[in-house]
Amino acid sequence: MKKKRLLTALLLSCTLALSVTSVHAADKTVDSYLAYDIVDHSAYEEMDDFLAADIIDGMVDEDGAVAVKPNQSITRAQFTKILVNALGLTVAPNTKTFSDVKKLDWHYEYITIASSLGIVTGRPDGKFYPYEQIKREHMAVMIHRAFKKSVTFKNTNKPFKDVPSSHWAYQEIHESSSVGIINGYTATNEFRPLKNATRAQAVLMIHRALKQETKNLPNAQAITSLVKQQIDKENQLVKVNDFSGLTALYNQHTTGFYKVAGLDSLEMLQFFVNDLGAKFSVEPIGTYSISVKHLNDRYVQVETKDMKQKVNVEIETSKVEEVLDVSGIYSLKKEASGAWKIYNFVPNDESLAGYPLFGF
């Protein structure tokens, strides 16, 4: 399901005629999260999820559009960054340095963290070769090392015919396959260990591994309470147009796409209310239910149902009132600090796709 953003059609029509420039989150805008080249990809859900959570970044092409380039090969440095970001890893005391990884390199921090945790070891010549395309076998080994404490690996699947027991990475590849992190090329029962990995394959494998982490699950009631508090507080602050309170709320409890889109929308809404004299209100209708849809150690999805709101907008002589069902899926991730933050929301009603305000 593709990302959705919400507001009334009246504000949408006004937005088309006005340019409102975002001044916060200078390094990222809403468009940074909307990659055009993954929409029809088989790994769309996983790549879109990692974009929303700031685990991966899109690349701006020559036309200014954002692309992930899912079928392009990925370097050893790029893969290391995704793995470190996905797990929220921090540096440990025992760090091995590499002669070809300098402190001013963009990848220095990620490789240093991975090295300190034993996820990467480099080559016998003391180099890491960060710009080399990563092979599927090396990717499998790094994932196995990164998740060996948090995932219960098994040894049950039939081995790939091109990964014999004598292969240097047989254990890591076979065990990762046994828990569904690796699928291989099922038609031929091959893993193709020496083939360059693609960006989509990297995301898929790490995403699958994250779903296997269930040794330190958060309390489901605590998670649903956190999301409910966020929703109810948002509604209270929107009702009185408390923009500073909403800004503080987003900065404290949200991250990734949800935070950037929310702050963008608040800036636009503040412009309409303060500069154009518009009146805007949101009134919850009835009660809604909330439950955990997916739960693992670092990532959680929470679903709301029957979450209806009456939205009223007045600008000069124009007035719009409509009832929206904003039920949907909230995605949260555990920060390195231990705090849980909302990074995405996807409403169930796909007709809301064109509305510019996120989260109300």
N, C-alpha and C positions, 0 to 999 in steps of 0.2 A: 504494500500500500504506500502510495506516495505521500510526501509531507503536505500538510494542510495548514493554512493560516486563516484566522477568523476576523470578521467585523461586518458591518452592514453595507449594503450596496451603495448607500448614499455617500459614505466616506470613500468608498472605492472610486466612485465617479469623480469626486473632488480630487482625489489623489492623482488621477490621470492628468489633471490640468495644472498641478503644482509640483515643484521639485523640493523635497525636504531632505537635506543632507544629514547623514548621521555623523556625529562628532565623537561618540564613544566607541570603544572597541575598534580602534583605528586599524588594527591588523586584520580584522575580519568583519564582513558584512553578511547579511542574510544570503546574498547571492554566492558567497564563498562556499555555502553548504549545498548548493543546488547544481550538481554535476549533470550535464546534459547527456553524457555518453554512457551512463550506467542504467538508464531507465528501462531498457529492454534486455538488460543482461541477466543471465540466470542467477547471478550472485548479487542482484540489486539490493535485496533486503539487508544483507550483511555489509555491503559497502556503504549503503546509505546510513546504516546504524553507526558504523565507525566514523563516517563524516560528522554526523550529529554529535558524537561524543568527543570530537577533537582527537581521535586516535590516528586518523589519516587526514591529509590535506589534499585538496584538489589543486590542479595546476592551471594557470590562466593561459589560454591559447592566444594566437595572434589576433583573434577577433575580440578578445576580452572575456570570452566565455570560460567557465570553469569545467575542467575535465579531470577524470581520474585515470584514464587510459588503462582500463582493466586488463586488456590482453597484452599489454607491454611488459617486457621482462623487468625485473626489479633487482636493484643492487643489494649487496650485502649490508651496506650502511642503511639503506632505506628500510630493509626488512627488520634490521635491529631496532630502528626507531619505532616501527609499528609495534613490535613485540614489547618493548619497554613501556610505551604509552598505554598499551592495552592492559598491562598488568600493574601500571602505576608504580614501577620499580624505582628504588633509590639506591644510591651507591653504598657498597659495603667496604669494610676496611682493606681487604686484600685485592688490590687493583693491579692488573698486569697491563703494561703500556705496550704500544706498538709503534714501531719506527715510522710508519706511514700514516699515523693518526695524530695530527697536531692539535694543540689547544685551540687554535683559531678556526679549525674546521667545524662546519655546522653539525657534523655528526659526532664530534668528540665526546660530548656528555653521554649520549646514548650508548656508544661503544664502551666507554669507561664503566658505565653502570653494568652493562651486560658482562663485561670482563670481570668485574669485581664479584659477580655472583656465579661465575663459572659457566655462563651460558655461551660465551664465545671464548675460544682459546687461541685463535690465529694459526699461522703456519710455522713450521720449524725455523724459518728464516727470520722470525720475529716481526713479521708483517701481518696485517689484517686484510689487505686488499679491499678497501671499502667500496671502490667503484666497480669492482668485478660483479658480473651478473651472478646471482646466487642460484646454485643447483638445487633441485628438489630434495636430494639426499641431505644436503647441509641444512636446508630449511626444516626438515623433519627432525634432525638431531637437535637443533636449537630449540624447537618447540618442546621436545621431550625433556630437555634439560630445564627449561623454564617452568614447566608444569609438573615436574616429577614429585614435588612435595604436596601439591594440591589436587592432583588427579590420580585416581587408582587405575593404573595401567594394567592391561590384561595381556594374555599370550594365547589367544584362542583362535584367531582367524587363520584361514589357509594362507600361507606365504605367497607373495607375488613371485611369479616365475622368473622375473629378472632381478630378484633380490635373494640370492641363495644364502644359506646360513653362514657362509664364509665372508659375506659382504661386511665391510667395516661398520656399517650402520644398520645391520640386520635387526638387532634388538629394538632400536628406537623406531625404525620404520614399521616393524611387525607389531609392536605393542601399540603404537599410535593408530595403526589400522584396526586393531582389535577393539578399540573403544570408539571408532567412528570419526576420529580426527582426520584420518587419511582414507580416501576412497580409491585412489588410483584410477586406472583406465579399465573399467570393469569388463568391457567387451573382450579384452585380450588378457585380463588378469596381470597387467603390468603396472609398475610404479614409475618406470622411466626415471631412475634416480639421477642420471647425468643430464637430464633435460633442464634448461633454464626455467625457473619458476616465473609465473606471471603475477602481476599485482593482485588480480582477483583471487588466484590460488592462495596467495599469502594471507589475504584477509579471511578467506573461507576457513583455512586450517586453524588460524588463531581464534576465530569466532567460535568454531566447533569446540576447541579446547576450553574456552571460557565457560561454555555451557556444561562442561564436565566437572567444574569445580563446585563441589557440594559438601566439603568437609567442615566449612565454617559458615554455615548459612545464617543470614541475619534473621531477626525475629519478624515474622510476617506482619503481625499486628502493629509493631513499631513502624514498619515501612508504610503501611496503609494510613496510619495516623499522621505520618509526616506529610504524605501527599494530600490528605484531606485538609490538614491545617493550611497548606499552601493554597489550595483551591478556595477555601472559605475566606482566608485573609485577602487573597486577590479580589474576591467579590466585594468584601467590605471596603477595601481601599478604592476600588473602581467606583463604587456607589457614591462616594464623597469626592471623587476626582483628586485623591491624595497621591499626586505624582511622585513626590519625594519618598513617600512611604513605599510605593510600588517599586521604585528604583532600588531602594534599600533591600526590599524583599527579594528581588531578582538577583542582586549582587550576593546576597547571603546564601540563598538556597538553590540556585540554579547555575548551570554551566552550559558550555557548548552551544548548539543551535537554539535551544530553548531560551537561554539567556540573551544571546545576540538578537534573536527575533523579538523577544519580549521587550527589550530596551528600545529597539528600533520602533516598535509599534507604540510604545509609551511616548516617545519623542514626537511621533506624528500626531497622536491623540492630543498631547499637550499643545501642539501648534493649533489644532482645530479649536480646542476649547479656549485657550488663552488669547490667541491672535485673531481667530475668526469669530469668536463669540458663540461657538456651537455648544449645545447642551447634550450631554451623553450620560446615559445611566444603564445599569445592568441589574436586573432583579431575578434572583434564582426562583424557579418554580418547583414546588414540591420538594421531595427528598430524593437523593441519588444513592446508589450502592457503590461500594468500592471493594475490590478484591485483588489478590495477587494472581497474576497470570503466569509469570515465570519467575523463579527464584534461584539464584546461585550466589556464590560467595562475593562476587564483585559487581554483578549487574542484575537488575531486577526490572520487571515490567508489571505495572499495576493497571487494572482496567476499571473504568467508571461506566455505569449504566444509568439511564434515565436522568441524565444531568441536563436539564432544560433551563434556559434562561430567556427572559424577555429583554430585548435590547431596544432602547429608545434613543433616537438621534434627531436633533433639531438644528438646522442651519438656516438662519434668516426665516423665510416663509416656508421652507421645506421641512417636512417631518416624516420620519419613517419609524414604524414600530414592527418588530418581527420577533417571533419565538424561534430560537435555535436549540437543537439538541446537540450539545457539545460533548457528548459521551465519547470516550476513546481510550487510547493506550498511552500511559505515561512511562517513560524509560528513565531509570535512575542508575547512577554508578557510584561506587565507593571511592572517595578521594584517598590520596596517600595519608591524609590526616585522620582518616577513619570516618569522616562525615559523608553522608549520602546526599547527592544532589540530582535534581531533575535535569536531564539534558535533551529530552525530546518529548513531544506530544503529537499523536496522530489521531484526529477525530474519526469516528466511524462513518460519518456522513460525508461522502465524497463530493457532494454538491457544494461544500464549503471551501473547495480548493482555491477559489479566486479571491477570497477575502484577505485583506492585508494585515489585520491585527491578529497576532498570535496569542492564544491563551485565555481569551475571555469568551 
